[in-house]
Amino acid sequence: MSPGGPTRPAKTASPSYRWAVFGLLSAGYFLVYFHRLAPAVVAVDLMRDLHASGPLMGLLASAYFYPYALMQVPTGLMSDSVGPRRTICLCFILAGLGSLLFVPAESPGLVLAARALVGLGVSTAFVCSLKLFTRWFAPSEFSTTVGLYLSVGALGALCAGAPLAWMSAGLGWRAAFGIIGLATLAVTLGMWLVVRDDPREKGLPPAEGLAEQVGASARTMPLGQALRRVFSTGNFWPCGLWMFCVSGVYFSLGGLWGGPYLRHVHGFSAHESGLVLSLMSLGMLIGSPFMSFVSDRVYRARRPVLLQQVLLLAAMFAVLAFFPAGLGVFGLSVWFFLFGVVAGSGPVAAFSAVKEMFPLGISGTALGLTNLFPFLGGAGLQFVSGLILEAFGRTGENFTPAGYAAMFALYAVLMLAAAVAAWRFQETFGVRAG
């Protein structure tokens, strides 16, 4: 206690500087989502120029997800040991170079390599950013911060819709990927110059609620102990399965097969399908902060949000499974917007729950391990969906409505599996870990 009475901790690390950190990290996540979902809009052009079949297109798109998924465990460990700033900046350089490789690509092999390099490069952004948020923002602000962060990612997804379609139509898809590669390198430089692992590296006070966590909760555990702690936590596995199903389907449909579905079944042009896919991203933009508010302020819980999201998604996919060609332009627009609101905002409650399960010192490891599941789901489902579509044959160059109906039926079943996982999930809101 100071001579003048008790000293109140500063509420934030710095009202201005922390938002500069947030802004640059969010700009990086904008690019992550642009890279992730861009193939959906240019998929038909890629199939034409590269003479690619459905399974090959699934493989090309999923080449982003395999290295992304494999990097989640190393990313968590590196963010807890080497530091999140160094980790994210080093890898983002690879993402920029990978995007530039699209410019001269003339074969599926080179596009495959470029896509894999991009996936490797952006794989560290989400976990490292969340790790940094645990240092720059108060614990009570974490869910809100993640919601805003995801909303900026949704802007990237939005730009990977109609704006990318316009850019691709005017400049070609090669030039579009070249421009985004240069933007990725520019953002990397900004993050290196501004972002720091902890406010105290800039002479700033820690955020409210963090000073008392400097101790056992904030110490980094040895690797083996940290992995055992995460894997032995019962809540970790239903949360991982939920993420595998929900985010995996979101990446499969939004990142690849949504565009071909709109063009093959409903006859949309590239521009029209880009507009509808942009509504999905707009839904994510609105839904992420909304879902954070619902979880933190309305339910004050994570479990009911997770459960209700997947039950609604199961019903939505059932509609498309039974009536793949039955919705008009308005119905499809509403469907994709709601899909973005519900599925795109899924990580808000899920990752907030993971952060609440584990001590601060292993938060990067825990978040990285959890973030493995969405991208395993995305990679696997993009490829499996291509196999399903190919199995039902083609009408000319287009996949059939029956093939898309079977794909949507699979997605509905996965949402029911996610509902079982949410039902078994034990509430974490208000429970302080370790």
Secondary structure, DSSP 8 states (H G I E B T S, - for coil): -BTTB-----SSS-TTHHHHHHHHHHHHHHHHHHHHHHHHHHHHHHHHHHT--HHHHHHHHHTTHHHHHHTHHHHHHHHHHT-HHHHHHHHHHHHHHHHHTTTT--SHHHHHHHHHHHHHHHTTHHHHHHHHHHHHS-GGGHHHHHHHHHHHHHHHHHHTTHHHHHHHHHH-HHHHHHHHHHHHHHHHHHHHHH--SSGGGGT----TTTGGGTTTTTS---HHHHHHHHHT-TTHHHHHHHHHHHHHHHHHIIIIIHHHHHHHHH---HHHHHHHHHHHHHHHHHHHHHHHHIIIIIS--SHHHHHHHHHHHHHHHHHHHH-TT---HHHHHHHHHHHHHHHHTHHHHHHHHHHHHS-GGGHHHHHHHHTHHHHHHHHHHHHHHHHHHHHT-EETTEE-HHHHHHHHHHHHHHHHHHHHHHHH----TT----
